Amino acid sequence: MKPTSHLVSLNGLVHHYLEWGDAEAPAVLLLHGLRSYAQTWEPVAEVLSRTHRVIAPDFRGRGDSAWDPERQYFTGAYLGDVEGLVAHLGLTRFGIVGHSMGGTVGYAYAARHPGQVEALVVEDIGPGSSTETEGADRILRELAATPDGFASLDEVRAYWRRIRPDITEDALASRIEHTVRSRAGGGWEWKSDMAGIAEARRGGDPGRSVDLWACVAALRCPTLVLRGARSDFLPVDTCVRMAERQPLLRWAEIDDAGHYAHDDNPAEFVEHVTDFLTGITR
């Protein structure tokens, strides 16, 4: 099933989102990560949309959503955008699946709106992931070395293959298609505001950070945390501690996967997500 594409004005910016499935089915929001985009969820949405209404936004500054001239690429801004989208869609009860940065937004939204979120799936992020892990340091290095553009699509392919050596061919093709656009005068440029995103990430979200331990404690819905078995971003110890502190939370590992578990092993990821959501969202 092909998604429908939509534009909506939220908090002064035009936002883009994709939608799959029956509008009367239980709704699920799919929230992408720092350098991703709505279409990264296509393999997941194709399966989920058999039983759910699936909505995947491009966060501000990514994909086909507008860039923020003030570069407010922080959790609070993303949270406000999701709140605006939920209100626009008229959603009252729904699930959330969030990867990395989108997982942070998922924790925060579920903690702030416990009456709305009936199930939460978080992919490869937990308290401390963005500041205290080898993966956090790696991402900062990668952002600092991000090129302004590319002379050819072969260069785009080589870039993503270099920083994601285990990426599948399907996921790589998606990245090539959806992260760049042709540039006036030749070559290719980023569709996302990579310079603004890098600037915000280097700043460490000063004064705008979210206490994820507090969010975990505040969860009131069944929650599944999925860790890539090769992840350098979400330590096993963090998963164990979250499950100890929050009885509604359980966790599992995705084999043969790193931080991008939904890309690296989509079949196993989708199986975990569909089994979990089908038992909760009706």
C-alpha positions in Angstrom: 0.0 0.0 0.0 1.3 3.4 -1.0 1.1 6.2 1.6 -0.7 9.4 1.1 1.3 12.6 1.5 0.1 15.6 3.5 1.3 19.1 4.5 0.1 21.0 7.6 1.2 24.2 9.3 2.3 23.5 12.9 3.9 26.1 15.2 4.7 28.4 12.4 6.3 25.8 10.1 5.0 23.7 7.3 5.3 20.0 8.2 5.0 17.0 6.0 3.7 13.6 7.0 2.8 10.3 5.4 -0.2 8.1 6.1 -0.9 4.5 5.5 -3.9 2.2 6.3 -7.6 2.6 7.2 -8.4 5.9 8.8 -10.8 4.0 11.2 -8.1 1.6 12.4 -6.1 2.1 15.6 -3.5 4.8 15.1 0.2 4.6 15.4 2.8 7.4 15.1 6.2 6.5 13.7 8.9 9.0 14.8 12.2 8.9 13.0 15.7 9.7 14.3 18.2 12.6 14.1 19.3 12.3 10.5 16.3 10.4 9.1 12.9 11.1 7.5 9.4 9.7 7.3 10.1 7.2 4.5 12.7 5.4 6.6 9.6 3.6 8.1 8.2 2.3 4.8 9.0 -1.4 5.5 7.5 -1.2 9.0 4.5 0.8 7.8 3.7 -1.6 5.0 3.1 -4.4 7.6 1.6 -2.3 10.4 -0.9 -0.7 8.0 -2.7 -4.0 7.6 -4.1 -3.6 11.1 -3.4 0.1 11.9 -3.6 3.6 10.7 0.1 4.6 10.4 1.3 8.2 10.5 4.9 9.1 9.9 6.0 12.8 10.1 9.1 14.5 8.9 10.4 16.4 11.9 11.1 20.0 11.3 14.3 20.5 9.2 14.0 17.1 7.7 12.6 15.5 4.6 9.8 17.6 3.1 9.1 19.6 6.3 10.3 23.2 6.4 13.6 24.2 7.9 13.5 26.2 11.1 15.1 29.6 10.5 15.8 29.8 14.3 17.2 26.3 14.3 15.1 25.2 17.2 16.1 21.5 16.7 15.5 20.4 20.3 13.3 17.9 22.1 10.8 20.6 23.3 10.2 21.8 19.8 9.7 18.3 18.4 7.4 17.5 21.2 5.3 20.6 20.5 5.1 19.7 16.8 3.9 16.2 17.6 1.3 17.7 20.0 0.2 19.9 17.1 0.0 17.0 14.7 -2.1 14.9 17.1 -4.5 17.8 17.5 -4.7 18.3 13.8 -5.5 14.6 13.2 -8.0 14.5 16.1 -6.3 11.5 17.7 -7.3 10.6 21.2 -5.7 7.2 21.8 -2.8 5.9 19.8 0.5 4.1 19.9 4.0 5.5 19.3 7.1 3.9 17.7 10.2 6.1 18.0 13.8 5.6 16.9 16.6 7.3 18.7 15.7 11.0 18.7 12.1 10.0 17.9 12.3 7.6 20.8 13.2 10.5 23.1 10.2 12.3 21.9 8.1 9.2 22.4 9.2 8.8 26.1 8.5 12.5 26.7 5.1 12.5 24.9 3.9 9.4 26.7 5.0 10.8 30.1 3.3 14.2 29.4 0.1 12.7 27.9 -0.5 9.4 29.7 -4.1 9.4 28.8 -3.4 9.5 25.0 -0.6 6.9 24.5 -1.8 3.3 24.8 1.5 1.7 23.7 5.1 2.8 23.3 7.9 1.2 21.3 11.3 2.8 21.6 14.2 1.8 19.3 17.7 2.0 20.6 17.7 4.9 23.0 17.5 5.3 26.8 18.6 7.6 29.6 22.2 8.7 29.0 22.4 7.4 25.4 22.8 10.8 23.8 25.5 12.0 26.3 27.3 9.1 27.9 28.0 6.5 25.3 30.5 5.7 22.6 27.6 6.0 20.1 27.0 9.6 21.2 30.6 10.5 20.6 30.5 8.8 17.2 27.5 10.7 16.1 29.1 14.0 17.1 32.2 13.1 15.0 30.0 12.2 12.1 28.0 15.4 12.3 31.2 17.4 12.4 32.5 15.7 9.2 29.2 16.0 7.3 29.9 17.4 3.8 27.9 20.3 2.4 27.0 18.4 -0.7 28.0 15.8 -3.2 29.1 15.8 -6.9 27.2 12.6 -7.7 24.8 10.0 -6.3 27.8 7.7 -6.2 29.3 10.0 -3.6 26.1 10.0 -1.7 26.1 6.2 -1.7 29.7 6.1 -0.6 29.0 8.6 2.3 26.2 6.5 3.8 28.0 3.2 3.2 31.1 4.7 5.0 29.2 5.7 8.2 26.7 2.8 8.0 28.9 -0.1 6.8 26.3 -2.8 7.6 23.3 -1.0 6.0 21.1 -3.2 3.8 20.9 -2.4 0.1 17.2 -1.5 0.5 17.9 0.9 3.3 20.8 2.4 1.4 18.6 3.0 -1.6 16.0 4.7 0.6 18.7 7.0 2.1 20.0 8.0 -1.4 16.5 8.7 -2.6 15.2 10.7 0.4 18.2 12.5 2.0 19.4 14.6 -1.0 18.0 16.6 -3.9 19.6 18.0 -7.0 21.4 21.3 -6.6 21.1 24.3 -8.9 24.3 24.3 -11.0 24.8 20.6 -10.6 25.5 18.1 -7.9 23.4 17.2 -4.9 22.5 18.9 -1.6 20.9 17.8 1.6 17.1 17.9 1.9 17.6 18.3 5.7 19.1 21.2 7.5 22.2 19.3 8.4 24.2 22.3 9.4 21.5 23.5 11.8 20.9 20.0 13.2 24.7 19.6 13.8 24.8 23.0 15.5 21.9 22.1 17.8 23.4 18.7 18.6 26.8 20.1 19.4 25.1 22.4 21.9 23.8 19.4 23.8 20.2 20.8 24.0 21.2 23.4 26.7 18.3 24.3 28.9 15.9 22.3 26.8 16.9 18.7 27.8 14.5 16.1 29.0 15.1 13.9 32.0 14.5 10.5 30.5 14.7 8.7 33.8 11.8 10.8 35.0 10.0 10.1 31.8 10.5 6.3 32.2 9.2 6.5 35.8 6.1 8.5 34.6 5.1 6.0 31.9 1.6 4.6 32.3 1.4 2.5 29.1 2.9 -0.9 28.1 6.4 -0.1 26.7 8.8 -2.1 24.6 12.4 -1.0 24.2 14.2 -2.7 21.3 18.0 -2.6 21.3 20.2 -3.5 18.4 22.4 -6.3 19.5 25.5 -4.5 18.2 24.4 -1.1 19.4 27.0 1.4 20.7 24.2 3.8 21.8 22.0 1.8 24.2 23.9 -0.2 26.8 22.4 -3.5 28.0 22.8 -2.1 31.6 20.5 0.8 30.8 17.8 -1.6 29.5 18.0 -3.7 32.7 17.8 -0.6 34.9 14.8 0.8 33.0 12.9 -2.5 33.4 13.8 -2.6 37.1 12.4 0.9 37.6 9.4 0.7 35.4 7.2 -2.5 35.6 5.3 -1.6 32.5 8.6 -1.6 30.5 10.2 -4.7 28.9 13.1 -4.9 26.4 14.5 -7.2 23.8 17.4 -7.3 21.4 17.3 -7.4 17.6 19.9 -9.8 16.2 22.4 -8.7 13.6 21.5 -5.0 14.1 23.1 -1.9 15.4 21.6 1.5 16.2 19.3 1.4 13.1 17.6 -1.9 14.0 14.6 -1.2 11.7 17.1 -0.9 8.8 19.5 -3.6 9.7 17.1 -6.4 10.5 13.6 -5.2 9.4 12.0 -8.6 9.5 12.8 -9.2 13.2 12.1 -5.6 14.1 8.6 -5.7 12.5 7.8 -9.0 14.1 8.5 -7.6 17.6 6.6 -4.4 16.9 3.5 -6.0 15.4 3.3 -8.7 18.0 3.5 -6.0 20.8 1.1 -3.5 19.3 -1.5 -6.1 18.1 -1.9 -7.3 21.6 -2.6 -3.7 23.0 -4.0 -1.4 20.3 -7.5 -2.5 19.2 
